[in-house]
Amino acid sequence: MKLEILEFLEGRDKVRNNELNPPKEDIFIKLLGKRLKAFLPKLMQKTDSDMWIIIGNENHPDPTMPTMLPESIDLGRLTIVVLCFHSERFERHIISRVFTESNDLFKASFEKGHIDEWDSLRKIVDRCDPKNIMLNYSDSITLADGLTYTNYKRLKKRLGKHSKKFKSSEPLALMWLNKRTQEELKIFTSIVKKTEEIIENVFKGNSISEMTTEELERDLKQKTDELGMTAWYSKVDFQRKGKKTLFNKGFIQPGDLIHCDFGIRHLGLSSDIQKLFYLPRTDEKDIPKSFKILLEQACQLQDIVSENLSKGFTGDEVLNNALTQMKKKGINGKVYTHPLGYYGHGSVPIIGRYNQQEKVPVEGNYLVYDNSCWAIELCVIGAVPEWDNQKVHILVEDSAILTNNKVCFISKRQKTINVLRS
């Protein structure tokens, strides 16, 4: 994948033809360096956090760990990440038996003379003597609840008097997971564009009428793998006249309304896009007019959601404001918009779920952050006369960023349904 990576993140590395294609790990480390060295200390100061301890076990890493550690770091053993302020310096430690050489991001802080990793941790905590210690436990948010009960008990025992300083890291963890640097927002744009290219190549490069939905899903994943990226979500289905179920699988036939929901993860960022395609029957010259009307309404609803998506509002407030305006326009739709980050289905706030259109308990009550990435996802439902008044869902989803308190769509919004030829 040839990304114009801000002259390799302002390093001004020279590459033939002025195109940049440095190794993925190098780019991620540079992005991560900016987040860990400049961005994270500000977040910790804003949340009044002196120390943040993150613990992962083999085959059971904390959900925040992949967001702050390069893939080259072996998580095959007990791994403890310590982020802390000490003597006006910001320190970053990894305590692990297999992380033995410090790098530009972390100091290798397991001391061989110690009995175990917990001894090394106690030494750092004693030296820094923080006023509080943030731990990843939360009653509400899974991504901020990665500390196991067993490790919590070990921490309490091994840190002794410092255990009185334990606090939930939830506010800090959510900011870390949701807020993006300016460099990341620009790279996110390139990742979204690449996502669209993959979808277009698969659907326009195949004879769709001879394929199954499962084969198209495999093609999407294969093309993503070939680019050295990861397809975190790949789903193709269809709606068909006479079939009242929504997400149908199997062989595609002329007259089907085909739905693709696809997202990739790359450089610690995830995209999430949906596209609609129509395979006309031999006696059809155009898409059913009712589909066009419903898609136009879906675009109007996306505009309504994006106009209401603002920092300082909770997810439920955005949802209620958007649905009120939607109903005034006579649109029958559902809103289920969500953040994007390292994880395709990000943390919070959740702005509606398909089956929760009044409020989303707990997860809808968190505030929207500026400089964040979003999937503006929703649907409009209507009876289609061309299909004997069968109800059809027009499903749309576009990747966007919220910056300077304004939503900017990154993916090319679908104004017309793509017509395929068999």
Sequence and secondary structure as in RCSB ss.txt:
>XXXX:A:sequence
MKLEILEFLEGRDKVRNNELNPPKEDIFIKLLGKRLKAFLPKLMQKTDSDMWIIIGNENHPDPTMPTMLPESIDL
GRLTIVVLCFHSERFERHIISRVFTESNDLFKASFEKGHIDEWDSLRKIVDRCDPKNIMLNYSDSITLADGLTYT
NYKRLKKRLGKHSKKFKSSEPLALMWLNKRTQEELKIFTSIVKKTEEIIENVFKGNSISEMTTEELERDLKQKTD
ELGMTAWYSKVDFQRKGKKTLFNKGFIQPGDLIHCDFGIRHLGLSSDIQKLFYLPRTDEKDIPKSFKILLEQACQ
LQDIVSENLSKGFTGDEVLNNALTQMKKKGINGKVYTHPLGYYGHGSVPIIGRYNQQEKVPVEGNYLVYDNSCWA
IELCVIGAVPEWDNQKVHILVEDSAILTNNKVCFISKRQKTINVLRS
>XXXX:A:secstr
     HHHHHT    GGG     HHHHHHHHHHHIIIIIHHHHHHHTT SEEEEEEBTTB  TTGGGTS TTS  
SS EEEEEEEETTEEEEEEE TT  S  SS EE   TTSSSHHHHHHHHHHHH  S EEE   SS GGG    HH
HHHHHHHHHGGGGGGEEE HHHHHHHHHB  HHHHHHHHHHHHHHHHHHHHHHHSS GGG BHHHHHHHHHHHHH
HTT EEEEEEEEEEETTEEEEEE SB  TT EEEEEEEEEETTEE  EEEEEE   TT SS  HHHHHHHHHHHH
HHHHHHHH  TTSBHHHHHHHHHHHHHHTT  EEE BEEESSSSS SS  B BTTB S  TTGGGSB  SSEEEE
EEEEEEEEEGGGTTEEEEEEEEEEEEEETTEEEE S   SS EE   
